[in-house]
Amino acid sequence: MSILNREEFFARLDSRLANDTSDDGIAFLEDMTDTYNDLERRASGDGVDWEAKCKELDESWKKRYRHRFFSGGGNEMFVEGEKEVVDEYSPENIKVDDLFTVKEEK
């Protein structure tokens, strides 16, 4: 099975429907054209550069990891442009009673 580009796809449709001028034939051709155009639009990503977004996200996680690793293993993590996040389950924050009670999820 081959993958056809736009011109090849419509040429194949034309060869199949060349002599069919019935209402069903025209409706089928319209459906195929609308479907192909919609799939092409969706594949283009609607103008969103997903590759750049993924790279940006990857870089932010790398920065977070490096900061946490080189900050001495503490549980505080701060990335430029974000507010400080403190791990509530760090050894400094846990009491003996916390080990025997179930906390509700926030």
Secondary structure as GFF3:
##gff-version 3
##sequence-region A 1 106
A	DSSP	alpha_helix	6	17	.	.	.	ID=ss1
A	DSSP	alpha_helix	23	43	.	.	.	ID=ss2
A	DSSP	three_ten_helix	45	47	.	.	.	ID=ss3
A	DSSP	alpha_helix	50	70	.	.	.	ID=ss4
A	DSSP	alpha_helix	96	99	.	.	.	ID=ss5
###
